Amino acid sequence: MAFHKFFLIQFFAITIIICIIISQISFAQNNESIIDGFFSRGGHTNNWAVLVCTSRFWFNYRHIANTLSMYRTVKRLGIPDSNIILMLADDVACNPRNSFPATVFNNAGRYLDLYGDNVEVDYRGYEVTVENFIRVLTGRVAPDTPRSKRLLSDDRSNILVYMTGHGGNEFLKFQDAEEISSFDLADAFEQMWEKRRYHEVLFMIDTCQANTMYSQIYSPNILATGSSKLGENSYSHHMDTDIGVAVIDRFTYYNLEFLERVDMQSKATLQDLFNSYNPSFIHSTPGVRSDLFRRPLNKVLVTDFFGSVQNVELTGQQYNISNSDIGHEINISDIKMTEYHSKESPRESEKSTSKNFHLFNVNSKQSSSLPQFLIASILFGILIKLVSSII
């Protein structure tokens, strides 16, 4: 009898150990999926856009239209004017040559007035300089600079930097008066990273030999794309005979064609956007540089840069949210809206252990380890009873 009891004790002990091991494996697998989900997310809490037209004069009408088209797109996708820095010569809408005063169009059909009555230009005319552009990026502005002219980003900000104008091999002209080089741009981004002024950056440029402008960038978490490679020009798409000049560039036109199919709930990724580039349509070779960017492009939503942050989780479970200040309970069924914040910087969060990943977990995800835990508890109770009876 004693032998049989001893055998049963061994059996139950081994069973408990196996159940505990299974529980740990299940928990580890859950944590692994949570970690994967963490790194596939943007990790940002706010979006900014810096949109720069570096040209002036009537014959550069298309560059103004390029910039205003991007301005309209990011506003449509949810980025407010307070988070947009618009740098524009602004000498086209009211130019005496304009047959349609106070308007700017990007299509010969003139279906949409880009200028409208809701455009907030932050840097206008001769304020559009290399110095002011770099000061905006790095935050080195004068103390009396108004908020509307400041890039008030932080280490949880995703920033779209869009530039268009005339350029060449590793330089971009500003209003035919000065130039910014690829080295200047790279150093500005590095200052931003050191000062924790961004989480991720998408740099997009439409100019001749555009891809050379991001060749010197060396700061992490920057994704770059351009309209043309070294030795290639960037071409206009079409002209309006009534206006008398080209109204949009090809690279921007085909980006807009894709973005017009995107809304704030879209799951389209940047990989989808880049795959849509067709050199035969653009008449140049667009480029993408992603070696500094830590996330796979097929996991990066277009709205991570062109839209606003809206983290929403739909659940089939009811949650009770209590408000201690008011002293009553609010019940919300079927939906839980959660905004994820982290006090850690991108650098710190990348080094975090799994204890922080519960921020991205729904309670029901860990329920799979519960049955194993209950079984182990029951078997442990039986083992204690058997041991007590032997003693």
N, C-alpha and C positions, 0 to 999 in steps of 0.2 A: 504493500500500500504506500509505504514511504517512497519507494522507487517511482511509483506512478505519479505521486504528488510532485516529486522533484522534477520528473519529466514535464509535467504540466507547467510548473514554474518556469522551466527553461523555455518551453514553447511560447508561453505568454510574454516572457521577457524579450525573446527574439522578435515576436510579433509587434510589440510596442516599439522596439528599435526601428523595425522596418517602416512602421507607420510614421514615426517621427522623421525618418529620412525622406519618405515620400512627401511629407508636409513641407520640409525644407526645400526640396527640389521644386515643388509647386510654387512656393513663395518666391524662390529665386527666379523662376521663369516669369512670374508676374512682374517682379522688379525689373527684369531685363526688358520686358515689353514696355514698362513705364519709362525706363531710361531711353530706349529707342524713340519713344514718343516725345520725350523731352528734347532730344537733339534734333528731331525732325521739325519741331515747332520753331517759330520765329524767335521766341524768347523776348520780344520787344513789347513795350507798353504804349508807345506813341510813334507817330509817323510825321516826317517833315519832308518838304520838297524845296530845293533851291533850283530855280529855273532861270537860265541866263541866256539872253540874246546879246551877243557881243558885237553886232553890226548896227549901223545907222545908215541913213540916206534911203531915198525912195526906191532905188533899184534893188535894195535888199529886203523888199517887202516880204518875201517868202520866209526869211529868218524870223521876222516878227510873228508871222502866222504860225511858224513851227512852235515857237515858245508859247503863244497864246493857246494853241491847240492842246499842248501838254498841260497848261494851266487849267483849261476847262476839264480835261480828263481827270486829273487828280481831285478837283473839286467835286466832280460828279461821283467819284468813287469814295468820297467821304472826308478827304483832308480839308480842314477849314482854312480860311484865309489867314488865321492867326498862326498857322503852321506852314505857311508858304512864303518864301522869299522870292519875289519876282523882280528881276533886273532887266530893264527894257529901255531902249532909246526912246520909244514912244513918239516917234516923229512921222508916223505913217497915217494914222487915223484922220488927223486934221491937216494932212499935207495938201497944199493947193492943187496938186496933181491928182488927188483922189477923186474920182468921178462919183463916189458914194461916201460923202463926208461922214466922219465919226464912225466908220465901220472898218472892220478887217475881216476878210474871208479867206478860207483855205481851199475853196473849191470854185471852179468857174461857174457852177450853177448858182453860187451865192445862197445856199440853203441856210447857212448858219452864220450869224454875225458873232464873231469871236470877241469883239470888243464890248458890245452890249452896254449895259448900265451897271455891271457888277464886277468890274475889274479893279483890283487894288494893286497898283504898281508901287513897289517899295523903293526901288532905286531907279531913277528916271534920268534920261539924257546923259549929261556929262558926269553923273554920279556912277555910271557903269564903268568902273575902272578895275584894273588888276588889283590895285591896293584894296579897294572896298570889297572885292570878291574874296580875297584871302582873309581880310579882317572878319567878314561874315562867317566863313568856315571855321576860323580859329577862335572866334569870340573876342578878338583884340580890338574892340570898338571903343570909341570915346565914351566917357561916363554919361554924357547927355544924349546919347543915341537912343531914340524912342524904341519901345518894345517891338514895333512893327518892322524895324530894320535889324532885329537881332535874331540869330539862330539859337534859340533857347533849348537846345537839345541836351540829352544826357546819355549815360551809358546804357540806357534801354531804348534808345531811339533808332529807328530805321530811317535812313535819309536817301531820297532820290536826288541826285545831282544831274541835271540835264543842261547841256550847253550846245549852242548852235552858232555858226558864223563862218568866217573864212579862216582857213588854217593851212598848215604845211607839215613838214617833217618835224614832229615834236614841238610844235608851237601853234598857238591860236591867237589871232589878232583881236584886239579890243578897239572897235570903232576907228580902225585905220590909224591909230595914234600910238599904240603900244602893243606888246605881246606878252602872253603868259606861256612859259615853257612847261614841258612835261616834268621837269625837275621841280619847278615851283609848285605844281599841282601835287606831286608826290610828297613833298615836304609839308604842304598844308594838311594833307590827309594824315600824315604821321603826327603832326601836332594835335590834330583832333583826337587821334587814338590815345596819345599820351595824356591828354586832358580829359579823357573819358567823355567825349562829346558825341559818340555814336556807338551803336551796337553792331549794325551792318550798314553798308553803303552800296547803292547801285549807281554807278557812274555811266551815264549814257551821253554820247557826243555825236553830233551830225555835222561834219565838216570834211573838207578834203584831207586825205591821209589821216583820218580821225583815229585809227587804231594805234598810231604812234604816240598819241597823247597819254595813253595809260601804260606805256611800256616801262616807265620808271617807278611805278607805284610799288611799294614794298610793305605797306601796313596790312595787318590781318583783317579778315572779314569784309573785304571789298571785292565786289563783282563789277566788271566793266564790259561795256559793249560799244562798238563804234560802227560808223557807216562805211568806211573804206580803208583798205590797207595802204601800206607805203607805196607811193607812186601813183595812186588812184585818186580821181576827183569824186566829189559827191555831187550828184546831179539833181536838178529840179524835176518835179513830176509833170506839171503842166502849167500853162499860163492862162490868164483871163484877158481876152482881147480888148474888153472894155476898160479894164484896169490898166492894161498895157505892160504888165510884168508877170513873172512866174509867181504863183501864190503858195506853193509848198514844195518842200524837198522830198525826194523819193523815199529815203530811209524813214523819215518821220511819218510820211504818208502811210507806209505799210505797217509801221508800228501802231498808228492810230486805227488802221483797218482792223487789226487784231483786238486792240483795246476796246473798240466800240462794241464788241461782243461780250465784254466782261462786265459783270456787275459786282456789287459788294459781297454777294454770297457765292461768287464763282470759285470753282476749284481749279481753274486754269493755272498752270505753273509757268515759271520763267523758262523752263525747258521747252514748253509748248510755244512760247513766244519766239524763242531763238530758232526753233525748228521751222517756224513759219517764214523765216528770212529766205528769200529766193534771189540770188545774185543776178539772174537774168531779168528780173523785174526791177531790182534796185539799181542795176547798171554799175555796180561796184561790189566789192567783196566785204560784207560785214564781218566783224570779228567779235569774239567773246573771250574774255580772260577770266578764268575761275580758279586759278591755282591758289589764290589767297583766301578763297571763300571756303568755309568749313562745312557748309551743308550741301547735300546733293541737290542739283538744280531741279530734279523732278519732284522734290519735296518742298520747294520754295514757291509759295503762291504769288501770283502777280500782285494781289492786293497786299502782300507784305511790304511792298514799296509804293505802289500806286494808289493804295486805299487806306482806310482807317482801321484801327484795332477794334475788333468786336468778337471777343471770345465768348461763345455761347455753347452750353451743353444741354441737349434734350434728354431727359430721363423718363422712365415710366414709373418712377417712385415718388411718393409725396415727401416733401421736406418741410419741417417746421422751422421758421426763422423767428426767433424771439428778439425783441427790442427792449432792453432793460431800461433805457432812458424813458420810453413812453409807457411801459408797464403793461403791454398787451402783446399777444401773439398774432403773427400774420402767417397764414397758411397759403402756400402756393403749390398747386397740383400740376403734375405732368411737365413742369419746366423748371429748371434751375439755371439762373444766369450767374456766371462766375467770371470775374476779371482777375487774371493771374498777375501778381506782382511779386517781385523779389527784391530784397534789400541788397542783394549781392550784385556786384558788377559782372559783366560778361567774363572777365578774367577769373573772378572768384567762383562763379557758378560752374565754369568748366572744370574746376578742381573739386567741386562738391562731392560728397559721398551720397549713397543712396538714401540717406535719411531725409534729404530735401526733396526727393522726387515725388513724395506724396502730394505735393501741390498740384500735380497733374493727374492725380488718380481719382477715380470715382469709387465710392465705398464698396460698391458691388463687385469690384474687380478682385478683391482679396477673399471673397466668400468661398472660393474653391478650396482653400486650405482648411475651412471650418470642419467638414466631415471627418477628415483625418485626425484633427485635434480631438474631436468628441470620441472617436473610436479609441484613440490612444488613452484618453482619460478613463474610459470604461474598463479597458483591459488593465490599466494600472490599478484601478480599484479592486478588480478581481484578483490580481496578483497579491495585493496587500492582504486580502481576505484569506487566500490560501496560505500565505506565510504565517498569518496569525493562527490559523487552525493547526499548522504543523507545530508551531511553538507551544 
